[in-house]
């Protein structure tokens, strides 16, 4: 049987094509759509620091799909983003995430590690836990120092420690560890005190180093006495060296600026320039202890020190002369020393003053000379609160502080204090805008909006609005490239900025509930910057109508600059889907920039009134 082909008319073919296109379009928007799931956080292999719950976020496509995490539906948003706050367990943990659209599903697993709590050694196990032995770091101590030791073992027994050549079988005390709340919840959450479970079997001991003993790299030995005369023993990993402090050890700082801390790895305390000499009196791990006086110590990194030859005298200087010098928009104090000494500068609000402390300084101050052209410094008084601690109190004529810069010219210590501006408006003011991050991405939102890009977009809008008010505006970066944090503040100092504003968009630490903790926040470090931060925060709350996430003192690198008021601004949370959508909108950027401008103007107005 033969078949004859029939030709289809062009009109029919065209109609069929249109119908096929419409059918495919309709179908592609429903069950034939390509379902996808993007889990932005956490990333595979992350160490997640959480207590009992934490957040997970990302996006589904198409936006009509549902998101499920560990079998529990989580909230999805109109743009397809999702955010969940889910219970977690300790140790190896998995977030099983799923996107669901009709009968279609896509699954993604994120395997993470959540550090377990410290737990008590079981009562039926006779042992010392070798992962919990202190000291863990190598130590260098001198006579009079107290050595604290500890180990964890079977509860309810008798623990002792020995230091070969010094002391044998010192009885230890069993006591729980001090309670320590999770910082993330305490600072950024609702302030709840979330403590880990109490741990039994922590044995503590202390030993005061006696005079006349010198040792080199010895270990502390522990013993736990059981029943029937059976003992278990362990050795602390850290080595103990006891030094003869009869000959002082003097070291010189080699970095451009060294952070001196309150303890090894603890809070920032002093910022010391290159060339300052310190008397070193001990060591823990990578930090050396330096004595500022009889009762005050700081800790500096080993890498920042160059030890001077034995016999180098401890840093000391008689201070005989202080004088002021008018420098137009600043006044400079010049303090004449014999060598570079550690210093501390504190700003006082009421009454307005700057307090300069010089460690190693001894007063012989018979002369303080004032520059008659300057009326900003009302008076200078010296005091000697300790044998080798010298203090100057510089009373000022304006309550608002505008910045200072302390530095050495040879062995002359110079403290430049910025005067109030002649006009309290934005016109003619130099503003340094810092779009945070770049080249690093910063935080990333559920829809993959990068904080780096959001910060720059806001900075560009803010720059135009400030310039319309007559300000001179500089950006620390453009496009996606950027410089180190220290270079950003150096740039602000180089251009002699009146104000430094660092622009960011926020994210929470692990374990904090993102549905309860969100909104706008502002951060400062020095007292001179708090009024500026408060004024900007107040205006953002009025204009943006988001939750008040707070005004913070925070030890942030870009806020530590001393030459001008400096704040860091977080208008909204890029990790929250609703706020990420706002951040990505032109309207919200304009509202945020308007709020910041009004905040800066309010700051100048308040400063004028004070």
C-alpha positions, 0 to 999 in steps of 0.5 A: 500500500502506498501513501501520498504526502499532503502539504500543510498550508502555511496558515495552519502551520503558523497557528500550530506553532503559536499554540505550541509556544503558548502551551510550552510557556504555560507548562514551563511555569508550572510542573515543567519548571526547573526546580532548584534549591540554593543553600547559602548558609551554612556551607558544607563543612562549616563549624557552627557555634550554636547552643540549641538552635541556629539559622539556615537560609537560601532560596528556591526557584521558582518562588512558589516552591516550599522549603523544608529543613530537617522535615520542618517547613521554613518560611519562604518569601515572595522572591523565593528566599527562605529562612529557618531557625531550627534545632541542632545537635552537637557533634557532626550534624546535617541540615537536610534541606528540600525544595518542594513544588507539586510532586517535584523535589530537590534535596541538598544536605549540608554537613557541619560540626557543632562543637560539643559541650564539655561533659563530666567524666563518667563516675564509673570511669577512673581516668584523667581526661588528657584533652583537658590539662592546663597549662596548655601553653608554654609559660615564662614566669618570675618569682611572685607569679601565681601558676594556675593548673587544672585537669578534668577527671573522675569526680569525687576523688583526690587530685594532686599536682607536682612540679619537678624540683619545686614542689610535690603532691600539692592537693587540688580542689574540685570545683566547677568551671566559672559560668560563661554565657555565649557571647553571640546571644548575650550581645546580639540576641535577647540577652538571655543567659545561656550556660552550658551544663555544669561539669563535675570533676574539674580539679584546680590548683595554684602555686606562687613561684618562690624566690631563688628558683630558676627552671627551664621547660619543665612540665606540671604532673597530675595524679588522681588517687582512686580506691585501693591505692590505684592512681592515674597520672597525666602531664600538662602539655605546656612547659614552665620556665622560671626566670631570674628577674634580677636582670631586667629584660628590655624589648623594643616594639618593631611594628608600626603600631602594636596592640597591647592587650589586657591578657593573652588574646584578650581586650585591646588596651593600648596602641603603642608605636614603633620604638617604644621600649617595654620591660618584659616580665613573663610569657604565655604562648605567643604573648609576652607580658610587659610591666607598665608599673608595679600593678599594671601589665599589658600583653604584646605579640612575640612577633612585635618585639626585638629584645635588647642586650642584657643590661639595657636600663628599664625605660624611664624619663624625667619630664621637665617641660610641656608646651602648647603650640597653636596650629590653626585648626589644632593645638599641639602639646609637646612633651620632652622625653629622653626616650619613647615610653608607652602612653594612654590617651583618654577622652573625658566628657564632663568636664571636657578634657583629655588625660594623657598617661605616660608609663615610665614618666617621672615628673620634674615639671616646673614649666608649662608654656601656653601659646597665647594664640590658642584659646581652646586649651583652658589649662594643663595639670600634671600628677604622679599617681604612681612612682613611674606613672606620669599624667597630664590632664588637658582641660578643653573649651568645648564639650564635643571632642573632634579627634586627636593624634599622639605620635613621636618626633624623635623622643618628643611626644606630640599630642595634637588635639583637633579644635571644633569646626568654625561652622557646624554644617556639612558645607566644606566638611571632608567626609570619608565614606568607607563601603565595607569589604571588597575584594572579599564579599562580606556577608551574603544574603539568601538571594546571593546579594553580596554585602560588598556590592550593597555597601558600594551602592549605598555609598554612591547614593550617599556621596551624591546627597552629601555633596549636594549639602556642600560636603567634600566626599571621598570613597575608600574604594570603588567597584569591587576592589578594596584595600586593607582596613588599616589603609582605609583609616590611613586614607581618612587621616591623609585627606584630613577628614572631619568624619569617617563613615563605614557602611555595612549590612548586617548578619548574625553570629550562629545561634541567634534567632534572626526573626527576633534580632534584626533591624538597624544598628550603629557602632563606635569605639572612642567617646568622641564618636558616640554622639555621631553614632547616636544621631545617625541611629535615631534618624535611621529608626525614624526614616527606615521604620525597622527594629532598633537593633542597638547602639554599640561600643565595639572594638572595630578596626575602622572605628579605632581611628583617633583623628576624627569621629568615626562610626560603622553603620548597619542599616539592615540585615542582608541575611534576612530575606525581607531586609535583603529585598529592601537593601536591594531596592533603590527606594530603600537606599535613598531612604538610608542615605537621607537618614545618614545625612540627617543624622550627621546634620543633627550631630553638628547641631548638637555639637554647636549647642554644647 
